[in-house]
Amino acid sequence: MGIEWFVWGWLAAVAIVLASAIIWLFPRVPERYVHIHVWLLLLPGAAAAAGWIGAGNAEAGPWRFDAVSWLMAVYVSLLSWAIQRFAVRYLHGDRAYRRYFSLLTWTVSAASLTWASGDMRFVAVCWGLPLAGLVTLTALKKEWRPARFVARQMAAVFGISWFAVVIVAVWLGLATGEWRLVSALSEEHLARLGAWEKAVMNGLLILAAIIPAGQWPFHRWLMESVVTPTPVSAVMHAGLVNAGGLLLWRFSPLFSGTGAHAALFLVAFVSILIGTGISLVHVDYKRQLVASTMAQMGVMLVQCALGAYGAAVVHLVLHGLFKATLFLQSGSVVPRVGRAGYRKASGSWRGGMIVGSLLGVSFWFAAPGEPARLLSALLLGASAAVAWGRLADFREGRWLGFTAVAVLAFGSETVRHQFMAFFHTEETLSFASSALFEWMASVLFIAAALAAAWIANRRTSTLAVRLYMRLVHLGEPRPAAMETHPRYLASYMKEGMAHE
């Protein structure tokens, strides 16, 4: 009974935050109250941290918490606090100033409730609430035609995702006779499902996951989401796009013994190629961040396809913190007078290959049996090789660069290992890919990297030019999603002059 109080305490903290968001909507509430509201956002995080330490796994009514649920609650609370604290000044003067804060609070709170739900009916309902909040946030600039268009497109694809989760939840509940998620996904109840039922449910879950993650062929909404203000973009790219990986983790036992992982891998692999390509050919910083999110979510889904759900959760948390920081600091990339321009790295590519190979092989041999370990080793080695080329520019020499790369690599592995220790549960290890599947996935990544290097060295060839133009086109929004000049700003100016 005592453990349940941690759950009710967290729910009470969420209720306080939601009540504060409603209070902030009243015009008579002084504007300085926003500072109180922002600091109240830390309450759910503090309650979740206490529950994580003092309760561990806990259930209360339809709510169920484990290590990942507590972590998501802490992560969402801290993320919401940081972004809304940034928005206090960034959005000041906007006509929808109060509504932005209330909707941001509603959206992130609904996201927390999704992963605290132990009942499939609650999961199905809560899955769509943060998506609806994101659509509403995008549509707040109702005077701007591109914002209205993008909000409609997002509502259409998000509706498909929500409907898919509802179908799976209702179907699974009726077929197994259980509405508690853990019970419905037990081996005993899953044995009642036919192979075709599992295949259809897996397809619906993959569809529901790849849409908010901005994966191909549903990536267009993500490419056009740059119309949103920076705080909304930070919440979107640091939080809601990650929801697909958590959804697949929740329903991971349903994927065991099926071929759905191969389909998920192919979609994610194509998305990685497209997202990486777009980020390389576009010069707009915010569009580069959007494209990199598409690629990073593809990597997360590849980890899910290889059965490394724990690694996927770690990836989405660390990527979310990193991407939120990039969006909130995006103003610092504006060139300043006196700053040096682009400088080509002088590091030797041979040295980078040697350093990357040594780190990658060492990382793999440390735990070769861990799911997706080979792919992680490849990514670590490639990152180290690129970092070597950049750090070798230091005047102190390449040994300093080697030391920096090694320290960063081991620091990264330490953080990852500590997170993985928290997620060493049956839920995250319910499926393990075959060694052949993992080797085939790694070979595809190596082949893609070699092909990209070959094309990069032949930039004037017909193939390179066509590929370049295709990637530029894929990263560009549709005409209805952009405007040469925001006309609503001109109307604001006229209104202001009329009042004067």
WOMO-V501253 format. One record per run of one state. SS is the DSSP state (helix for helix, strand for strand, loop for the rest). FROM is the first residue (numbers start at 1). LEN is the number of residues. If there is no record, write none. Layout:
ss=[SS;SS]
from=[FROM;FROM]
len=[LEN;LEN]
//
This chain:
ss=[loop;helix;loop;helix;loop;helix;loop;strand;loop;strand;loop;helix;loop;helix;strand;loop;strand;helix;loop;helix;loop;strand;helix;loop;helix;loop;helix;loop;helix;loop;helix;loop;helix;loop;helix;loop;helix;loop;helix;loop;helix;loop;helix;loop;helix;loop;helix;loop;helix;loop;helix;loop;helix;loop;helix;loop;helix;loop]
from=[1;4;26;33;41;42;55;58;61;63;66;67;91;97;117;118;119;120;139;145;177;180;181;185;187;191;195;213;220;228;230;239;240;251;252;256;260;282;285;306;309;329;330;334;349;367;373;392;398;423;435;457;462;476;479;482;487;500]
len=[3;22;7;8;1;13;3;3;2;3;1;24;6;20;1;1;1;19;6;32;3;1;4;2;4;4;18;7;8;2;9;1;11;1;4;4;22;3;21;3;20;1;4;15;18;6;19;6;25;12;22;5;14;3;3;5;13;1]
//
